[in-house]
């Protein structure tokens, strides 16, 4: 029968035999005495206490509740005697304790190595220490592990979620014992002491390195200056390249007036200048608009060239700064003038004018719409069919031709079909807009319940592009239909929740250049 005492070792309570407790207490006193002149002695003792707590927990197996003397002897044997690594200190002479701890050298010790464990080595890591921890676990260079993660990322992108998962589930190194486990080294007093000293040495080196960096602040400034010059040269070269690209664009589309905007005209596609003639109200405005555009473009090019050269050659000349200021001012003035003429052109499209004329009122079972595509031209035995897209617009002589007819359907107030033709255009006054709308020409005819509708319309070139549109309005009697190619319009079938007797209820559609029709509500 032995007396037991309750001991708290690093937050865990143990029942321990009294003679085992005395042996453990004597061991800790010797350890403190041996390490009193060592750097980091407090950290070493704390780590050893954590290890003793772990080994005591391991000894309590098979319903065992008391830590016995033999368990403490095995623990001390596993950790090692403090005197074994203290140079110049005489060995401990207490025979009883010496015999108790040495007679068990052939017995089964605790496994001081316990195999490697995976930890996150935050101290040597770049982000969360996952790669450095894996490198220690696998005895690989950390660069190899990082390269593998990058390769996996570029091949399939799986390395990022894998890294995050390992970050979450892998514990980080908190103590010297964790670091020993990560490296697969035995956990003894000697190894813990060496690891704590190594950690202190690393901290000291990092502190000295930081202090040296502060003392060598001039070198840092030089490096920053070198990096700054490199960035300035790269930015300068980029500005010159952008300036060359803008210059090429101005020469190709400005001086040579390259035609690239899809259209069918007597002279091919449209260029910027010909498109401007169709948009801007008069020749005077067009001249000043083009002039200001060239001024802005070339001032930007010269500004980029001069600023790029300044950055590349690190010039401090006041003449270069004066030149940059002048080019900036010229470009800004040109932009302001362009904005003024742009606002003026926008004003010429501010007011919408719309006119309407009645085509027919008829009582019949249904009306069938037949598209009339662009006219066919006969040359001898061949017939040219204009049934393909005409591009943005088509210009023939003094007329502009566009395609695409809008359809709008409403409920008739009586038993008759009522068909209207609406023309709309924009201008700076209502009178001018109505006049431009009257100039629109569009062919519509009716015969034997068939309404023939041309898919295109035209207007004078002098009217400019002012959002000219043609809309066919059909009022459909209740219960009757309008038949389009491959489509039948019956009001209310697509929107049963709507009140088709509502005078504001409408459905719409559009007939394209080739006669194809698309309907929507």
C-alpha positions in Angstrom: 0.0 0.0 0.0 1.4 3.4 -1.1 0.5 6.9 -0.4 -0.6 9.0 -3.4 -0.7 12.8 -4.0 -2.6 14.9 -6.5 -0.3 16.9 -8.9 -1.3 19.4 -11.6 1.2 19.3 -14.5 0.5 22.0 -17.1 -3.2 22.1 -16.5 -3.8 18.3 -16.1 -4.4 16.7 -12.7 -2.7 13.3 -12.0 -2.7 11.0 -9.0 0.9 10.0 -8.5 2.6 7.8 -5.9 4.4 9.8 -3.2 7.9 8.3 -3.9 7.3 8.9 -7.7 6.4 12.5 -7.0 9.5 13.0 -4.9 11.6 11.5 -7.7 9.9 13.8 -10.3 10.3 16.8 -8.1 14.0 16.1 -7.5 14.4 15.7 -11.3 12.8 19.1 -12.0 15.0 20.8 -9.4 18.1 19.3 -10.9 16.9 20.4 -14.3 16.3 24.0 -13.1 19.7 24.0 -11.4 21.5 22.7 -14.6 19.8 25.3 -16.8 19.9 28.3 -14.6 22.7 29.9 -16.7 21.3 28.8 -20.0 19.5 31.1 -22.4 15.8 30.3 -22.7 15.9 28.1 -19.6 12.3 29.1 -18.8 11.1 27.9 -22.2 13.0 24.6 -22.0 11.5 23.8 -18.6 8.0 24.6 -19.8 8.4 22.4 -22.8 9.8 19.5 -20.6 6.8 19.9 -18.3 4.5 19.6 -21.3 6.3 16.5 -22.4 6.1 15.0 -18.8 2.4 15.7 -18.8 2.0 13.8 -22.2 4.0 10.8 -21.0 2.1 10.6 -17.7 -1.1 10.6 -19.8 0.3 7.8 -21.9 1.1 5.7 -18.8 -2.5 5.7 -17.7 -3.8 2.9 -19.9 -5.9 -0.1 -19.3 -8.0 1.6 -16.6 -4.9 2.6 -14.7 -5.5 5.7 -12.6 -2.3 6.3 -10.7 1.2 7.2 -12.0 3.6 4.9 -10.4 7.3 5.1 -9.5 8.2 2.9 -12.5 6.4 5.3 -14.8 8.4 8.3 -13.6 11.6 6.3 -13.9 10.8 5.5 -17.5 9.9 9.1 -18.2 13.2 10.4 -16.8 15.0 7.7 -18.7 13.3 8.9 -21.9 14.0 12.5 -21.3 17.6 12.1 -20.1 19.6 13.3 -17.2 20.3 17.1 -17.0 23.9 16.4 -16.1 24.5 14.7 -19.5 24.7 17.9 -21.4 26.1 20.3 -18.8 29.9 20.6 -19.3 32.1 21.0 -16.2 29.4 19.9 -13.7 29.9 16.9 -11.5 27.5 14.0 -11.8 24.6 13.6 -9.3 25.7 11.4 -6.4 22.5 10.4 -4.7 22.7 6.6 -4.9 19.1 5.9 -4.5 17.9 8.0 -7.4 20.9 7.0 -9.5 20.0 3.3 -9.0 16.3 3.9 -9.6 16.9 5.6 -12.9 19.8 3.5 -14.3 18.6 0.0 -13.4 15.8 0.4 -15.9 17.9 1.1 -19.0 17.1 -2.2 -20.4 13.4 -1.9 -19.8 10.8 -0.7 -22.3 11.2 3.2 -22.5 8.6 5.5 -23.8 9.0 6.1 -27.5 10.9 9.4 -27.5 10.7 9.8 -31.3 7.1 8.6 -32.0 7.6 9.1 -35.7 7.2 12.3 -37.7 4.1 14.5 -37.5 2.9 17.1 -40.0 2.9 20.6 -38.8 2.7 24.1 -40.4 6.1 25.7 -40.0 4.9 29.4 -39.9 8.4 30.6 -38.8 10.0 29.5 -42.1 6.9 29.8 -44.3 5.7 32.5 -46.7 2.0 32.4 -46.2 0.8 29.8 -43.6 3.8 27.5 -43.4 2.1 24.6 -45.2 4.9 24.1 -47.8 7.7 24.5 -45.3 5.9 22.0 -43.0 5.6 19.4 -45.8 9.2 19.9 -46.8 10.3 19.1 -43.2 8.0 16.1 -43.1 9.2 14.6 -46.4 12.8 15.7 -46.1 12.5 17.8 -49.3 13.8 21.2 -50.2 11.0 23.7 -49.5 11.6 25.2 -53.0 10.7 21.8 -54.5 7.4 21.7 -52.6 6.5 25.2 -53.6 7.2 24.5 -57.3 5.0 21.4 -57.1 2.2 23.5 -55.8 2.6 26.0 -58.6 2.7 23.2 -61.2 -0.5 21.7 -59.9 -2.1 25.1 -59.9 -1.2 25.8 -63.5 -2.3 22.3 -64.6 -5.7 22.2 -62.9 -5.9 24.8 -60.1 -6.3 22.1 -57.4 -3.4 23.4 -55.3 -5.3 26.4 -53.9 -8.2 24.5 -52.3 -5.6 21.8 -51.2 -3.5 24.5 -49.6 -6.5 26.0 -47.8 -7.6 22.6 -46.5 -4.1 21.8 -45.2 -4.0 25.3 -43.6 -7.2 24.5 -41.7 -6.6 20.9 -40.6 -2.8 21.0 -39.9 -1.6 22.4 -36.6 1.1 24.9 -36.5 4.4 24.6 -34.6 3.9 26.2 -31.2 6.6 24.7 -29.1 10.1 23.3 -29.5 8.5 19.8 -28.9 6.3 20.4 -31.9 9.3 21.3 -34.0 11.1 18.1 -32.9 8.1 16.0 -33.8 7.9 17.7 -37.2 11.5 16.8 -37.8 11.2 13.3 -36.4 13.8 13.9 -33.7 13.7 12.2 -30.2 12.2 14.4 -27.5 14.7 14.6 -24.7 16.0 17.3 -22.4 19.1 17.6 -24.6 17.1 17.9 -27.9 14.6 20.4 -26.4 17.5 22.5 -25.1 19.2 22.5 -28.5 16.0 23.4 -30.3 15.3 26.3 -27.9 18.8 27.6 -28.3 18.5 27.3 -32.1 15.2 29.2 -32.0 16.9 31.9 -29.8 19.8 32.0 -32.3 17.4 32.4 -35.2 15.6 35.2 -33.4 19.0 36.9 -32.6 20.1 36.7 -36.3 16.8 38.1 -37.5 17.1 41.0 -35.0 20.6 41.7 -36.1 19.6 41.5 -39.8 16.8 43.9 -39.2 19.2 46.3 -37.3 21.7 46.1 -40.1 19.0 46.9 -42.6 18.1 50.0 -40.6 21.8 51.0 -40.3 22.2 50.4 -44.0 19.2 52.6 -44.9 21.3 54.2 -47.6 21.6 50.8 -49.4 17.9 50.3 -49.1 17.3 53.8 -50.6 19.7 53.0 -53.4 17.9 49.7 -54.1 14.5 51.5 -54.1 16.0 54.2 -56.4 17.2 51.5 -58.8 13.8 49.7 -58.8 12.2 53.1 -59.3 14.4 53.8 -62.4 13.6 50.4 -63.8 9.9 51.0 -63.4 10.2 54.5 -64.9 12.0 53.1 -68.0 9.4 50.4 -68.4 6.5 52.9 -68.1 8.4 55.3 -70.5 8.8 52.5 -73.2 5.1 51.6 -72.7 4.1 55.3 -73.4 6.2 55.4 -76.5 4.6 52.2 -77.8 1.1 53.5 -77.1 2.0 56.8 -78.8 3.2 54.9 -81.9 -0.1 52.9 -82.0 -2.2 56.0 -81.8 -0.1 57.7 -84.5 -0.6 54.7 -86.8 -4.3 54.8 -86.2 -4.4 58.6 -87.0 -2.4 58.1 -90.2 -4.4 55.1 -91.4 -7.9 56.3 -90.5 -7.2 60.1 -90.7 -4.9 60.9 -93.6 -5.6 57.9 -95.7 -9.3 57.8 -94.8 -9.5 54.0 -94.8 -13.1 52.7 -95.4 -13.9 50.0 -92.9 -17.5 50.7 -91.7 -19.9 48.1 -93.3 -22.2 49.8 -95.9 -23.1 49.5 -99.5 -22.2 52.6 -101.4 -21.0 53.6 -104.8 -17.5 54.1 -103.3 -17.3 51.1 -101.0 -17.5 51.0 -97.2 -17.7 54.1 -95.1 -14.7 55.9 -93.5 -14.7 58.1 -90.5 -14.9 61.2 -92.6 -17.8 60.0 -94.8 -19.7 58.8 -91.7 -19.1 62.3 -90.2 -20.6 63.8 -93.3 -23.8 61.8 -92.7 -23.9 62.7 -89.0 -22.8 66.4 -88.7 -25.3 69.0 -89.9 -23.0 71.2 -92.1 -19.6 71.3 -93.7 -18.3 74.0 -91.5 -19.0 72.0 -88.3 -17.4 68.9 -90.0 -14.3 70.9 -90.8 -13.8 72.1 -87.3 -14.6 68.8 -85.8 -12.0 67.0 -87.9 -9.4 69.7 -87.2 -9.9 69.5 -83.5 -9.8 65.7 -83.6 -6.5 65.8 -85.3 -5.2 68.4 -82.9 -6.2 66.2 -79.9 -4.8 63.1 -81.5 -1.4 64.5 -82.4 -1.1 66.4 -79.1 -1.7 63.1 -77.2 0.9 61.3 -79.4 3.5 64.0 -78.8 2.7 64.1 -75.1 3.3 60.4 -74.8 6.5 60.6 -76.8 8.0 63.5 -74.8 6.9 62.0 -71.4 8.2 58.6 -72.4 11.6 60.0 -73.4 11.7 62.0 -70.1 11.1 58.8 -68.1 13.5 56.7 -70.1 16.4 59.2 -70.0 15.5 60.7 -66.6 15.7 64.2 -68.0 15.2 67.2 -65.7 15.1 69.8 -68.4 12.6 72.6 -67.8 12.0 72.8 -71.5 10.6 69.3 -71.5 8.3 70.2 -68.7 7.2 73.3 -70.6 6.6 71.2 -73.7 4.5 68.7 -71.7 2.4 71.5 -70.2 1.9 73.1 -73.6 0.8 69.8 -75.2 -1.5 69.0 -72.3 -3.1 72.5 -72.7 -3.5 72.1 -76.5 -5.0 68.7 -76.1 -7.4 69.9 -73.4 -8.6 72.8 -75.5 -9.1 70.5 -78.5 -11.2 68.1 -76.3 -13.3 71.0 -75.1 -14.0 72.1 -78.7 -14.8 68.6 -79.8 -17.2 68.3 -76.9 -18.9 71.6 -78.0 -19.5 70.3 -81.5 -20.5 66.9 -80.1 -23.2 68.6 -78.0 -24.3 70.6 -81.0 -24.7 67.4 -83.1 -26.5 65.8 -80.2 -28.8 68.8 -80.1 -29.7 68.2 -83.7 -31.2 64.8 -82.6 -33.0 66.0 -79.5 -36.6 66.4 -80.8 -38.5 63.4 -82.2 -41.1 64.2 -84.9 -43.6 61.6 -86.0 -46.2 61.6 -88.8 -48.9 59.1 -89.7 -51.0 58.3 -92.8 -53.9 55.8 -93.2 -53.3 53.1 -95.8 -56.7 51.3 -95.7 -59.8 50.4 -93.7 -61.1 47.0 -94.7 -63.5 44.3 -93.6 -62.1 40.8 -94.2 -61.4 37.6 -92.4 -57.7 38.2 -92.1 -54.9 40.2 -93.6 -51.8 38.5 -94.9 -48.5 40.4 -94.9 -46.1 39.7 -97.7 -42.6 41.2 -97.5 -41.1 42.9 -100.5 -37.4 42.5 -100.4 -35.0 44.7 -102.3 -35.7 44.9 -106.0 -34.2 42.5 -108.5 -32.1 43.7 -111.3 -32.0 41.9 -114.7 -28.9 41.9 -116.8 -29.5 39.7 -119.8 -30.3 36.2 -118.8 -29.1 36.7 -115.2 -31.1 38.2 -112.3 -29.3 39.8 -109.4 -31.2 39.3 -106.1 -30.5 41.8 -103.3 -31.6 39.4 -100.5 -28.5 39.7 -98.3 -27.6 42.1 -95.6 -26.8 45.6 -96.9 -24.6 46.4 -93.9 -24.9 49.5 -91.8 -26.6 51.5 -94.5 -26.9 51.7 -98.3 -26.2 54.9 -100.2 -27.2 55.3 -103.8 -26.8 58.7 -105.4 -28.4 61.3 -103.1 -30.5 58.7 -101.2 -29.8 56.8 -98.1 -31.5 53.4 -97.8 -32.1 51.5 -94.6 -33.9 48.2 -93.8 -36.0 46.9 -91.0 -39.7 47.8 -90.6 -41.4 48.0 -87.2 -44.9 46.6 -86.7 -47.3 47.6 -84.0 -50.6 45.8 -83.3 -53.6 47.2 -81.5 -57.2 46.2 -80.9 -59.6 47.7 -83.5 -62.6 49.7 -82.1 -64.9 48.2 -84.7 -65.1 45.2 -87.1 -62.6 46.7 -89.6 -58.9 46.4 -90.1 -57.3 49.8 -89.9 -53.7 50.0 -91.3 -51.5 53.1 -90.8 -48.0 54.0 -91.9 -45.9 56.0 -89.5 -42.7 57.9 -90.2 -40.4 59.3 -87.5 -37.1 61.3 -87.5 -35.2 63.6 -85.2 -33.9 67.1 -85.4 -33.3 70.3 -83.3 -36.8 71.6 -83.8 -40.2 69.8 -84.1 -40.8 71.4 -87.5 -37.5 70.2 -88.9 -38.0 66.7 -87.5 -41.5 66.5 -89.1 -40.1 67.7 -92.4 -37.4 65.0 -92.3 -40.1 62.4 -91.5 -42.1 63.5 -94.5 -39.1 62.9 -96.8 -39.0 59.2 -95.9 -40.1 56.9 -98.8 -41.6 53.5 -98.1 -43.6 51.2 -100.4 -46.9 49.6 -99.2 -49.7 48.2 -101.3 -52.8 46.1 -100.8 -54.5 43.6 -103.1 -56.8 40.6 -102.4 -56.3 40.6 -98.6 -52.5 40.7 -99.0 -50.6 43.7 -97.7 -47.3 44.0 -99.5 -44.7 45.7 -97.4 -41.2 46.7 -98.5 -38.5 45.6 -96.1 -36.5 48.8 -96.8 -37.0 52.6 -97.0 -35.1 55.6 -98.1 -34.6 59.3 -97.4 -32.5 62.2 -98.9 -28.8 62.1 -98.0 -29.1 65.8 -97.2 -31.4 65.0 -94.2 -28.4 63.2 -92.6 -28.8 60.2 -90.2 -31.4 61.3 -87.8 -32.8 58.0 -86.5 -35.3 57.7 -89.3 -37.8 54.8 -88.8 -40.9 53.3 -90.4 -43.6 51.6 -88.5 -46.7 49.8 -89.8 -49.7 50.1 -87.3 -52.4 47.5 -87.7 -55.6 47.6 -85.7 -57.0 44.1 -85.6 -60.8 43.4 -85.0 -61.7 41.1 -82.2 -61.3 37.4 -83.1 -59.3 38.1 -86.3 -55.7 37.6 -87.2 -52.8 39.0 -89.2 -50.7 36.3 -91.0 -47.0 36.9 -91.3 -44.5 34.5 -93.0 -44.3 31.6 -90.6 -46.2 33.5 -87.9 -49.8 34.4 -87.1 -50.7 37.4 -84.8 -53.8 36.9 -82.7 -54.0 39.5 -79.9 -54.1 38.1 -76.4 -52.8 34.6 -77.2 -49.4 35.3 -75.9 -50.5 37.4 -72.9 -53.8 36.0 -71.6 -53.5 38.1 -68.4 -53.7 41.3 -70.4 -56.9 43.1 -71.3 -56.8 43.2 -75.1 -59.7 45.6 -75.1 -57.5 48.1 -73.3 -56.8 50.9 -75.8 -53.2 51.0 -74.6 -52.6 47.3 -75.1 -50.1 46.7 -77.9 -47.9 44.0 -79.4 -44.9 44.6 -81.6 -42.7 43.0 -84.1 -40.0 43.7 -86.7 -39.5 42.6 -90.3 -35.8 42.3 -91.2 -34.1 43.1 -94.6 -34.6 39.5 -95.8 -38.3 39.3 -94.9 -37.8 37.4 -91.7 -40.2 38.4 -88.9 -39.7 38.4 -85.1 -42.6 39.1 -82.8 -42.7 40.2 -79.1 -45.3 41.6 -76.7 
